[in-house]
Amino acid sequence: MRSVVAIFRSAMAVTSERLWRLRKDHTWIDARLRDRPDADGVELQFFYDGVLVVERRCLSREAALAEANDRQRDFQRAGWVTHW
């Protein structure tokens, strides 16, 4: 019989990929795309120094990528630079 912890971990296991990282003044912002097999669409997440600050559900991967690219340009206009 599987433990409750093992069941919880398998239920929470979802894949994510970092789309980009921006840096400014020793801080960083990541945009990550997270697949949700249990729900429609994908989640676009933004992290500030490793802390999740914004999460948005998008109906398609293409819509999430477009949103992430728009936010990246906004940050770059404000002085953030690309850093991988």
Secondary structure, DSSP 8 states (H G I E B T S, - for coil): ---HHHHHHHHH---EEEEEEEEETTEEEEEEEEE-TTSSSEEEEEEETTEEEEEEEESSHHHHHHHHHHHHHHHHHTT-EE--
